[in-house]
Amino acid sequence: MTLSRQLVILITALLVLVFTGTFFISVQNTRSYLDSQMASHAQDAATSLGLSISKHLADGDLATVTAMTDAIFDRGYYRLVRIQDMQGEPLIDRELQVRLEGVPTWFIERFPLSTPVGEATVMAGWVQAGRVIVQSHPGFAHRQLWENAVEIFWWFLASALTVLLLGLVSLRWVLKPLKEVEQQADAIVNREFPIIEKLPGTLDLRRIVLAMNRMSSKVKQMIEKLEQLAERLQRQASRNPVTDLTNKRFFHNTVNTLLDTPEECSTGVLALIQLKSLKAINESQCYQAGDELLRQAAGALDRVSHSLPKSHLAHLNGADFALFVEDRSLGEALKLGETLSTVLAGLHETTGIDDQDVGHIGLACFNGGQNLSELLSQADMSLRTAQGEGVNAWHLYMPGEIDTSRIRGGSDWQAAIQSALESDRIVLQFQPVYACVDESILHHEVFVRIREEDEQGEVQLLSAGLFIPHADRLGLTPEIDQMVIRKVLERLKREADQETSYAINISPICLKRTIFLNWLEQQLAAYKSIAHRLIFEMPEYGAVSQLEQVGQFIKLINRYGASFSLDHFGRSQTAFGYLKTIKVDYLKIDGSYLSELQDSTENQFFIQVLVDIAHGLEIKVIGEAVETAQTWKTLQKLNLGGGHGYFLGKPE
């Protein structure tokens, strides 16, 4: 119950108590006054009548005595008028039956009047001739008492309602700052930190508002400091200090994770770029000039990287750079070689290098079968070949590295995906996510596959990393996501008696499709009772590029109780400030941070700071790609919310 409602109830109870007490006291006082008035009235009438009839009673003129008695009795103010001799025998007896009109019976019973009796002695000279007995009639007194009570009731009721109305208005005005404080507290929980500018006039409330403002500012400062610390640690651990590109260790961890995760990446191209003139510049000029060349080259390569979705650029060491681009075909690898060659040629003009031969590029295609060492070796062989082929030359490693069975054109992929959708060959697999505390299942990751048969009739499942990039380019991802969501909702409906949740990957493209969003809202409304068991996931690199749309999407799914998760957190090397602008429920740390985690104090410290930040924002942190028992134990020590990977459970 709210404070304002409690105060209203208290004020109403006090008003009722005051009214009841005042009413009864007023009625009792009026009744006592009327009792004394009737007693006085009866006694005065008895005395007056006794004096008036004393001479006539002494003379035995009973007719005159009767007439005088009737004159008093006929006024109607008396219930009894009696003249009796000294022996108690009545000479004249007049009595009026008590009839009360217009006064409720319950009122008469609750507030009875005593109707006192007045007596007087009739004298005949010095001798007592008789006695006069007079009793007042209570009807008039009761009517007057009732009318007074009604007037008191209505006057007090009107006064109480007026006071209550004024009290409600005053309470609303006085307690308005508390409502603002409540909204401020809710905003802090939702990662917003407002300040109440208008301070209340009430001193106690003013102190509360000032304390809340200080707390809001302090929490904001603490989270900002933690974010800055985490970003600084991440930069120190993963960036080259000269070029500000990711360093060799971070690049290797990232690409290793990608190559080991066919769900994410099944094809790609690796480019090794080596500057030829760096050593000569360092020797002939100075290291500052060499560093400037590295920064110029890094800037040019970074512009190329930003133009390519899902690309990862690194400064390995000295004059060596590396660029890995996911989901690239053979034709796109050739175009990349030409682009990088043009960039190196452009450095001759922008940096003033005398030698036109700035550097060389070695390319190797990832076909899903190599590990990172093999891919680097192939790219290095290409680089050595390019160094002997001419100015700013590039070379693509060819011998047997391309699996021709997987090469399809755009029209082939479109037909294959459309056929899978129409014939319902979209298959789901589920990988459990375990809690670090008690190792219970938090939810299941949903993986999408396409079921195909080869020429021998054997069934194989194509991983998402193989066909999703093509579906993105062909605009078919929303249709795939719709089918996945329908299948998961049907599964949840069958598991109505359970509480298992499922995490579904949503393509960033879907957030730009109004038709998809309207369809999703209809589905969530239709399955409102189980919608809270859905978690929608999106890669960080896809979310940070459209934060406004992500925020609207989160509001949509939150209306039906569903949650939102950021996948591959940390891979994009983005500042963490955006976490305050969107309401994320889960952060899934990219597997590149978990590679050899038990031996990397930098990554452990970074993850610990990230966990502290996330807990302050009520976000659960999950570790991806948990492949060893040592990694899982380290995550448990770092107080993460949970983890998933092949060590804990494979997709089934």
Secondary structure, DSSP 8 states (H G I E B T S, - for coil): --HHHHHHHHHHHHHHHHHHHHHHHHHHHHHHHHHHHHHHHHHHHHHHHHHHHHHHHHTT-HHHHHHHHHHHHTTS-EEEEEEE-TTS-EEEEEE------SS-HHHHHHS-----EEEEEEEETTEEEEEEEEEE-SHHHHHHHHHHHHHHHHHHHHHHHHHHHHHHHHHHHHHHHHHHHHHHHHHHHTT------S--SSHHHHHHHHHHHHHHHHHHHHHHHHHHHHHHHHHHHHB-TTT-SB-HHHHHHHHHHHHT-TTT-S-EEEEEEEESSHHHHHHHS-HHHHHHHHHHHHHHHHHHHHTSTTEEEEEEETTEEEEEEES--HHHHHHHHHHHHHHHHHHHHHH--S-S--EEEEEEEE-SS--HHHHHHHHHHHHHHHHTT-TT-EEE--TTTS-GGG---HHHHHHHHHHHHHTT-EEEEEEEEEETTT--EEEEEEEEEEEEE-TT--EEEEEHHHHHHHHHHHT-HHHHHHHHHHHHHHHHHHTTTS---EEEE--GGGGG-HHHHHHHHHHHHHTTTTGGGEEEEEEHHHHGGGHHHHHHHHHHHHTTT-EEEEEEETTT---GGGGGTS--SEEEE-GGGTTTGGG-HHHHHHHHHHHHHHHHTT-EEEE----SHHHHHHHHHTT-SEE-STTT----
